[in-house]
């Protein structure tokens, strides 16, 4: 169902942009950036955990299935102040934000 995918993409657009900025800023060692990664990864995970019922977009399904685990790993990396692991999780090919971006391509703000 395209409407459900559009709704999920709309809800995720800003938190994902903010998460990218915070993940990049982690390379400076900023405690505030690591705290933002933790908060934003949690917001994104909540949406991923809504599941995929009613969505037939393969990239979204694959992302949502693996994202909760990956986002938890990102939060743990941020708690350890491991900027490289935060970024690795963000760009992970199977459950990182690139996969979500492919799923939401063409949606407003994507």
PyMOL commands that set and color helices and strands:
alter all, ss='L'
color gray80, all
select helices_A, chain A and resi 2-28+31-48+58-79+83-90+97-104
alter helices_A, ss='H'
color red, helices_A
deselect
rebuild
show_as cartoon
